[in-house]
Amino acid sequence: MKILVVDDDKNICYSLRRLLEYNGYEVVLTEEPKAAIRVLQDEPAVELVLMDMNFSHSTDGEEGLTLLKQAKLFRPDVPIILMTAWGSIDLAVRGMRAGAFDFITKPWNADVLMERIRTAKSLTPSPLRGEGLSAAKDSPLLGEGLGVRLPSLSCIYSTMSRIAPTNAPVLITGESGTGKELVAEAIHRQSKRAGGPFVKVNLGGISSSLFESEMFGHKKGAFTDALTDRAGRFELANGGTIFLDEIGELSLASQVKLLRVLQDQTYEVLGDSRTRRTDVRVICATNADLRAMVREHTFREDLFYRINLVGIHLPPLRERREDIPMLVEYFLTGACQQAGLPVLKASTDAIAYLQSLPFPGNIRELKNMVERAVLLASPQPSPKGEGERLLTAADFMNEAAQHFTPPLEGTGEASSRSLSSVERCTIAACIARCGGNLSLAAKELGISRGALYRKIEKYGL
């Protein structure tokens, strides 16, 4: 792999060349933007660029931003890692917006820099190395972490299989209950860190005053209640993966402290001035809209780019109802085994009914409903015989009515949506009970067949 280094400081150029060549990379050095563009045009073997943001006597970074845009114009396939001083992080963020792959602060840590280069190499397909975007299709799917391989998540499995072997930070987004933690665990299990710890941290449950103690640890006597030494979460996760859930709940003061350790992989224990190094992969998750929070200045933009090198979004269950049959079967098998009962199956009308429900709690809510049905329902013998027993729509209806039927108080748009949900569920359940016979369903509902057709079209049944 050939790397282009662009920096007007000769000492930095030579220092980087020694480091990169020692690690087996070919290096091309340039000290000014025009020469860098010529290299990118004439050297197709260049597969990564390390570039400073300031040249000559300029300190505003405009030369660097111009070079970045020109480089992406001529070679959009080449990842660019920016080098900037810690005090110029805002400039690096502007570079990330313009298409840079990553940024690193000066003075850099050699191990951190080499890790960023390896990550860029792993995540960027190169025709010169015989790679392509389709490579992920040949990788093993990571459905095991979700318990079942879901049809709607095939693209997500491909992304997971591509990024798992790297140390790239990952941001998993999605509503509560969509399986963000399971995806994080699956990535960890298939990574090179699988033998190391997987430490889960719910940032929503840590106050700002306790953040440093919880994350970085403390020495005995560091504060009034520090009666013994305590290891922080980053120390516990060393050599493995740390999963930071609900990162959108983090206060701005805590965000600054987290950014520093993510940037340099160093931290200080409370009560100890010695700087410690950590070797962790960071996976974050949130159900918040971090981009909107960045616009509202409640989430730091530099931290957002640091944790969001790779993004995975898990859609809500109501947008992927085709997954429900497989999930129900998987949850039924697990619940029956745990309860020591013969394995149950879900009937066709039960699946149809479950697919009609809104599931605001997503997969977690579906799992709970199935487990309660296993314990409380009265299974019916299957028409196929052979001792198979079925859960029908009726086994789920009473409980669903308690959980999904919204209160009728209130007026306006919210109440209208609530009543629509009730009507949709009622119609879907009735059609399921009638085995798809629309004439019988219309009669039971007390409406004409034509009216039922319009309702089916309205609700997408």
C-alpha positions as CSV (number, residue, x, y, z in Angstrom):
1,M,0.0,0.0,0.0
2,K,1.4,3.4,-1.0
3,I,0.6,6.4,1.3
4,L,1.0,10.1,0.3
5,V,2.1,12.4,3.1
6,V,1.4,16.1,2.7
7,D,3.0,18.5,5.2
8,D,5.1,21.6,4.9
9,D,7.2,20.6,8.0
10,K,10.2,18.5,6.7
11,N,10.8,17.0,10.2
12,I,7.2,15.7,10.3
13,C,7.5,14.3,6.8
14,Y,10.6,12.4,7.5
15,S,9.3,11.2,10.9
16,L,6.2,9.8,9.2
17,R,8.2,8.2,6.5
18,R,10.3,6.3,9.0
19,L,7.2,5.1,10.9
20,L,5.3,4.1,7.8
21,E,8.1,2.3,6.1
22,Y,8.9,0.5,9.3
23,N,5.4,-0.8,9.2
24,G,5.7,-2.0,5.6
25,Y,4.1,0.9,3.6
26,E,5.5,2.7,0.6
27,V,5.6,6.5,1.1
28,V,5.5,9.6,-1.1
29,L,6.3,12.9,0.5
30,T,5.2,16.3,-0.6
31,E,5.3,19.7,1.1
32,E,2.7,21.7,-0.7
33,P,-0.8,21.2,-2.2
34,K,0.0,21.5,-5.9
35,A,2.6,18.8,-5.7
36,A,0.1,16.6,-3.8
37,I,-2.5,16.9,-6.6
38,R,0.1,16.0,-9.2
39,V,1.0,12.9,-7.3
40,L,-2.6,11.8,-7.0
41,Q,-3.0,12.3,-10.8
42,D,0.2,10.5,-11.7
43,E,0.4,7.8,-9.1
44,P,-2.6,5.5,-9.2
45,A,-0.9,3.2,-6.6
46,V,-1.5,5.8,-3.9
47,E,-4.3,4.4,-1.7
48,L,-4.3,6.7,1.3
49,V,-3.4,10.3,2.1
50,L,-2.1,11.8,5.3
51,M,-2.3,15.6,5.1
52,D,-1.8,18.6,7.3
53,M,-4.5,21.3,7.2
54,N,-2.1,24.4,7.2
55,F,0.7,25.2,4.8
56,S,3.2,28.1,4.5
57,H,2.3,30.7,7.1
58,S,-1.5,30.2,7.0
59,T,-3.3,29.0,10.1
60,D,-6.9,29.2,9.1
61,G,-6.9,25.8,7.4
62,E,-8.4,27.1,4.1
63,E,-5.5,25.7,2.1
64,G,-6.0,22.3,3.6
65,L,-9.8,22.3,3.0
66,T,-9.2,23.3,-0.7
67,L,-6.6,20.5,-1.1
68,L,-9.0,18.1,0.5
69,K,-11.8,19.0,-1.9
70,Q,-9.5,18.8,-4.9
71,A,-8.1,15.4,-3.8
72,K,-11.7,14.0,-3.4
73,L,-12.5,15.4,-6.9
74,F,-9.6,13.7,-8.6
75,R,-9.5,10.5,-6.4
76,P,-12.8,10.0,-4.6
77,D,-11.9,6.4,-3.8
78,V,-8.8,7.4,-1.7
79,P,-9.4,7.9,2.1
80,I,-7.8,11.0,3.5
81,I,-6.7,11.3,7.2
82,L,-6.2,14.8,8.4
83,M,-3.5,15.8,10.9
84,T,-4.2,18.8,13.1
85,A,-3.4,20.2,16.5
86,W,-5.8,19.5,19.4
87,G,-6.7,23.2,19.5
88,S,-7.9,22.9,15.8
89,I,-10.4,20.2,16.2
90,D,-13.1,22.5,14.8
91,L,-11.0,22.6,11.6
92,A,-10.9,18.8,11.5
93,V,-14.7,18.7,11.8
94,R,-15.0,20.9,8.8
95,G,-12.7,18.5,6.9
96,M,-14.9,15.5,7.9
97,R,-17.9,17.4,6.5
98,A,-15.9,17.8,3.3
99,G,-15.3,14.1,2.9
100,A,-12.2,13.2,5.0
101,F,-12.1,9.7,6.3
102,D,-10.7,10.5,9.8
103,F,-8.5,12.9,11.7
104,I,-5.7,12.6,14.2
105,T,-4.2,15.2,16.5
106,K,-0.6,16.3,16.7
107,P,1.6,15.2,18.3
108,W,0.2,11.8,17.4
109,N,0.6,8.4,19.1
110,A,2.3,6.0,16.7
111,D,0.1,3.0,17.6
112,V,-3.1,5.1,17.3
113,L,-2.0,6.4,13.9
114,M,-1.2,3.0,12.5
115,E,-4.5,1.6,13.8
116,R,-6.4,4.4,12.0
117,I,-4.4,3.6,8.8
118,R,-5.2,-0.1,9.1
119,T,-8.9,0.7,9.7
120,A,-9.0,3.0,6.6
121,K,-7.3,0.2,4.5
122,S,-9.8,-2.4,5.8
123,L,-12.9,-0.3,5.1
124,T,-11.9,1.0,1.7
125,P,-12.0,-1.4,-1.2
126,S,-9.2,-1.2,-3.6
127,P,-9.1,-2.5,-7.2
128,L,-5.3,-2.7,-6.8
129,R,-5.7,-5.3,-4.1
130,G,-8.4,-7.2,-6.0
131,E,-11.1,-6.0,-3.6
132,G,-14.5,-4.6,-4.3
133,L,-17.7,-3.6,-2.5
134,S,-19.1,-7.0,-3.2
135,A,-16.5,-8.6,-0.9
136,A,-18.9,-8.3,2.0
137,K,-21.4,-10.6,0.3
138,D,-18.9,-13.5,0.5
139,S,-18.3,-12.9,4.3
140,P,-20.2,-15.0,6.8
141,L,-23.4,-13.4,8.0
142,L,-23.5,-12.4,11.7
143,G,-27.1,-13.3,12.3
144,E,-26.1,-15.5,15.3
145,G,-26.0,-12.4,17.5
146,L,-29.6,-11.7,16.8
147,G,-30.7,-15.3,17.4
148,V,-32.1,-15.6,13.8
149,R,-31.1,-14.3,10.4
150,L,-33.8,-11.8,9.5
151,P,-34.6,-11.1,5.8
152,S,-34.9,-7.3,6.2
153,L,-31.4,-7.0,7.8
154,S,-29.3,-8.7,5.0
155,C,-27.6,-5.3,4.2
156,I,-26.8,-4.8,7.9
157,Y,-25.3,-8.3,8.1
158,S,-23.1,-7.5,5.2
159,T,-21.9,-4.2,6.8
160,M,-21.3,-6.0,10.1
161,S,-19.2,-8.8,8.4
162,R,-17.1,-6.1,6.7
163,I,-16.4,-4.0,9.8
164,A,-16.1,-6.7,12.4
165,P,-12.4,-7.5,11.8
166,T,-11.4,-3.8,12.0
167,N,-11.2,-1.6,15.0
168,A,-13.4,1.1,13.5
169,P,-15.7,2.9,15.9
170,V,-19.4,2.1,15.2
171,L,-22.6,4.1,16.0
172,I,-25.8,2.0,16.1
173,T,-29.0,3.9,15.9
174,G,-32.6,2.9,16.2
175,E,-35.6,2.9,18.5
176,S,-35.6,1.2,21.9
177,G,-36.0,-2.6,21.6
178,T,-34.7,-2.9,18.0
179,G,-31.6,-5.0,19.0
180,K,-28.8,-2.4,19.2
181,E,-27.0,-4.2,22.0
182,L,-27.3,-7.6,20.2
183,V,-25.7,-6.1,17.1
184,A,-22.8,-4.7,19.2
185,E,-22.2,-8.1,20.8
186,A,-22.3,-9.8,17.4
187,I,-19.6,-7.4,16.0
188,H,-17.5,-8.0,19.1
189,R,-17.8,-11.8,18.8
190,Q,-16.7,-11.8,15.2
191,S,-13.8,-9.3,15.8
192,K,-10.2,-9.9,16.6
193,R,-11.0,-8.9,20.1
194,A,-13.5,-11.7,20.7
195,G,-11.3,-13.2,23.4
196,G,-11.3,-9.9,25.3
197,P,-14.0,-8.4,27.5
198,F,-17.2,-6.8,26.2
199,V,-18.1,-4.1,28.7
200,K,-21.5,-2.5,28.5
201,V,-22.1,1.0,29.9
202,N,-25.5,2.8,30.1
203,L,-24.5,6.4,29.9
204,G,-28.0,7.5,30.7
205,G,-27.6,6.1,34.2
206,I,-24.3,7.9,35.0
207,S,-24.5,11.5,36.4
208,S,-22.0,14.1,35.3
209,S,-20.4,14.2,38.7
210,L,-19.7,10.4,38.6
211,F,-18.7,10.2,35.0
212,E,-14.9,10.3,35.5
213,S,-15.0,7.9,38.4
214,E,-17.2,5.4,36.5
215,M,-15.4,5.6,33.2
216,F,-11.7,6.1,34.3
217,G,-11.7,4.9,37.9
218,H,-10.4,6.5,41.0
219,K,-7.7,6.1,43.7
220,K,-8.4,5.7,47.4
221,G,-8.9,9.1,48.9
222,A,-9.6,10.9,45.6
223,F,-12.8,12.2,47.1
224,T,-14.9,11.8,50.2
225,D,-16.4,8.4,49.5
226,A,-13.4,6.9,47.7
227,L,-12.6,4.3,50.4
228,T,-10.8,2.0,48.0
229,D,-9.2,2.0,44.6
230,R,-11.7,1.4,41.8
231,A,-11.0,0.3,38.2
232,G,-12.9,2.3,35.5
233,R,-14.9,0.9,32.6
234,F,-12.1,1.7,30.1
235,E,-9.6,-0.3,32.2
236,L,-12.0,-3.2,32.5
237,A,-12.5,-3.2,28.7
238,N,-8.8,-3.1,27.9
239,G,-8.1,-5.5,25.0
240,G,-11.8,-5.8,24.2
241,T,-14.8,-3.7,23.3
242,I,-16.7,-1.0,25.2
243,F,-20.3,-0.5,24.4
244,L,-21.6,3.0,25.2
245,D,-25.4,2.8,25.2
246,E,-27.6,6.0,25.2
247,I,-24.6,8.2,24.3
248,G,-27.1,10.9,23.4
249,E,-27.8,11.3,27.2
250,L,-24.2,12.4,27.9
251,S,-23.8,16.0,29.2
252,L,-21.6,18.4,27.2
253,A,-18.9,18.4,30.0
254,S,-18.7,14.6,29.9
255,Q,-18.6,14.6,26.1
256,V,-15.3,16.6,26.2
257,K,-13.8,14.0,28.6
258,L,-14.9,11.1,26.4
259,L,-13.6,12.8,23.3
260,R,-10.1,13.0,24.7
261,V,-9.9,9.3,25.5
262,L,-11.4,8.3,22.1
263,Q,-9.0,10.6,20.3
264,D,-5.7,9.7,22.1
265,Q,-6.7,6.4,23.8
266,T,-5.3,7.9,27.0
267,Y,-6.9,8.8,30.3
268,E,-6.1,9.7,33.9
269,V,-7.5,8.0,37.0
270,L,-9.1,10.4,39.5
271,G,-6.5,11.0,42.2
272,D,-3.6,9.8,40.0
273,S,-1.7,12.2,37.7
274,R,-0.1,9.3,35.7
275,T,-1.5,9.1,32.2
276,R,-2.7,5.6,31.3
277,R,-3.2,4.0,27.9
278,T,-6.2,1.9,26.9
279,D,-6.7,-0.4,23.9
280,V,-10.4,-0.7,23.3
281,R,-12.8,-0.7,20.4
282,V,-15.7,1.7,20.9
283,I,-19.3,0.9,19.8
284,C,-22.0,3.5,20.7
285,A,-25.7,3.3,20.5
286,T,-28.6,5.8,20.8
287,N,-32.2,6.2,20.0
288,A,-31.7,10.0,19.7
289,D,-31.2,12.0,16.5
290,L,-27.6,13.0,17.1
291,R,-27.4,15.1,13.9
292,A,-30.3,17.2,15.2
293,M,-28.6,17.4,18.5
294,V,-25.4,18.7,16.8
295,R,-27.5,21.4,15.1
296,E,-29.0,22.3,18.4
297,H,-25.5,22.4,20.0
298,T,-26.5,19.8,22.6
299,F,-24.0,17.2,21.2
300,R,-20.5,18.0,20.1
301,E,-19.9,17.7,16.4
302,D,-16.3,16.5,16.8
303,L,-17.4,13.7,19.1
304,F,-20.1,12.8,16.6
305,Y,-17.6,12.3,13.8
306,R,-15.2,10.4,16.1
307,I,-17.9,7.8,17.1
308,N,-19.6,7.7,13.7
309,L,-16.9,6.3,11.4
310,V,-19.3,3.5,10.6
311,G,-23.1,3.9,11.1
312,I,-25.7,1.1,11.4
313,H,-29.4,2.0,11.6
314,L,-31.9,-0.6,12.8
315,P,-35.4,0.1,11.5
316,P,-38.4,-0.4,13.8
317,L,-40.3,-3.6,13.7
318,R,-43.4,-2.0,12.2
319,E,-41.3,-1.3,9.1
320,R,-40.2,-4.9,8.7
321,R,-43.2,-7.0,9.5
322,E,-41.8,-9.8,7.3
323,D,-39.4,-10.6,10.1
324,I,-42.2,-11.4,12.6
325,P,-42.8,-15.0,11.6
326,M,-39.1,-15.9,12.1
327,L,-38.8,-14.0,15.3
328,V,-42.0,-15.6,16.7
329,E,-40.7,-19.1,15.9
330,Y,-37.3,-18.3,17.5
331,F,-38.9,-16.8,20.7
332,L,-41.4,-19.6,21.0
333,T,-38.6,-22.2,20.9
334,G,-36.6,-20.4,23.5
335,A,-39.5,-19.7,25.8
336,C,-40.7,-23.3,25.7
337,Q,-37.2,-24.7,26.5
338,Q,-36.8,-22.3,29.4
339,A,-40.2,-23.2,30.8
340,G,-39.7,-27.0,30.3
341,L,-42.7,-27.3,27.9
342,P,-43.1,-29.0,24.6
343,V,-42.3,-26.7,21.7
344,L,-45.3,-24.7,20.5
345,K,-46.0,-23.3,17.0
346,A,-47.9,-20.1,16.0
347,S,-50.9,-20.5,13.8
348,T,-51.3,-18.6,10.6
349,D,-54.0,-16.4,12.1
350,A,-51.7,-15.7,15.1
351,I,-48.9,-14.5,12.8
352,A,-51.3,-12.4,10.8
353,Y,-52.6,-10.8,14.0
354,L,-49.1,-10.1,15.4
355,Q,-48.1,-8.6,12.1
356,S,-51.0,-6.1,12.5
357,L,-49.8,-4.7,15.8
358,P,-47.8,-1.5,16.1
359,F,-45.2,-2.8,18.6
360,P,-43.8,0.5,19.9
361,G,-41.4,-1.6,22.0
362,N,-40.2,-3.4,18.9
363,I,-38.5,-6.8,19.1
364,R,-38.2,-6.6,22.9
365,E,-42.0,-6.2,23.1
366,L,-42.7,-9.0,20.7
367,K,-40.4,-11.3,22.7
368,N,-42.2,-10.4,26.0
369,M,-45.6,-11.0,24.4
370,V,-44.6,-14.5,23.1
371,E,-43.1,-15.5,26.4
372,R,-46.2,-14.5,28.3
373,A,-48.4,-16.4,25.8
374,V,-46.4,-19.5,26.3
375,L,-47.0,-19.3,30.1
376,L,-50.7,-18.2,30.1
377,A,-52.3,-19.4,26.8
378,S,-54.2,-22.6,26.1
379,P,-52.6,-24.2,23.0
380,Q,-54.9,-26.0,20.5
381,P,-54.0,-29.3,18.8
382,S,-52.7,-28.8,15.3
383,P,-55.0,-29.9,12.4
384,K,-52.0,-31.7,11.1
385,G,-51.9,-34.0,14.2
386,E,-48.6,-35.5,15.2
387,G,-49.0,-34.0,18.7
388,E,-48.2,-30.5,17.5
389,R,-49.8,-27.7,19.5
390,L,-50.6,-24.2,18.2
391,L,-51.0,-20.8,19.7
392,T,-53.8,-18.9,17.9
393,A,-54.7,-15.3,17.5
394,A,-57.0,-15.5,20.4
395,D,-54.1,-16.4,22.7
396,F,-52.5,-13.0,22.0
397,M,-55.6,-10.8,21.7
398,N,-56.6,-10.2,25.4
399,E,-53.1,-9.2,26.3
400,A,-52.6,-7.1,23.2
401,A,-55.8,-5.2,24.0
402,Q,-54.3,-4.3,27.4
403,H,-51.0,-3.2,25.9
404,F,-51.9,-1.6,22.6
405,T,-55.4,-0.1,23.1
406,P,-54.6,3.5,23.9
407,P,-56.8,5.6,26.3
408,L,-59.6,7.5,24.6
409,E,-59.0,10.8,26.4
410,G,-57.7,13.7,24.5
411,T,-58.4,15.2,21.1
412,G,-56.5,16.1,18.0
413,E,-53.9,14.3,15.9
414,A,-52.6,12.0,18.7
415,S,-56.0,10.7,19.5
416,S,-56.8,10.2,15.7
417,R,-53.6,8.1,15.3
418,S,-54.5,6.1,18.4
419,L,-58.0,5.3,17.1
420,S,-56.6,4.4,13.7
421,S,-54.2,1.9,15.4
422,V,-57.1,0.3,17.3
423,E,-59.2,0.0,14.1
424,R,-56.4,-1.5,12.1
425,C,-55.7,-4.1,14.7
426,T,-59.4,-5.0,15.1
427,I,-59.8,-5.4,11.3
428,A,-56.6,-7.5,10.9
429,A,-57.6,-9.8,13.8
430,C,-61.1,-10.3,12.4
431,I,-59.8,-11.2,9.0
432,A,-57.4,-13.6,10.6
433,R,-60.2,-15.2,12.6
434,C,-62.2,-15.6,9.5
435,G,-59.4,-17.3,7.7
436,G,-59.2,-14.6,5.1
437,N,-62.8,-14.8,4.1
438,L,-63.6,-11.1,3.6
439,S,-67.4,-11.6,3.2
440,L,-67.5,-13.3,6.6
441,A,-65.2,-10.7,8.1
442,A,-67.3,-7.8,6.8
443,K,-70.4,-9.4,8.3
444,E,-68.7,-9.8,11.7
445,L,-67.5,-6.2,11.6
446,G,-70.9,-4.9,10.7
447,I,-69.8,-3.1,7.5
448,S,-70.2,-3.7,3.8
449,R,-67.7,-5.7,1.8
450,G,-66.8,-2.6,-0.2
451,A,-66.2,-0.6,3.0
452,L,-63.9,-3.4,4.2
453,Y,-61.9,-3.3,1.0
454,R,-61.4,0.5,1.5
455,K,-60.2,-0.1,5.1
456,I,-57.8,-2.8,3.9
457,E,-56.3,-0.4,1.3
458,K,-56.2,2.4,3.9
459,Y,-54.2,0.4,6.4
460,G,-52.1,-1.6,4.0
461,L,-53.4,-4.9,5.2
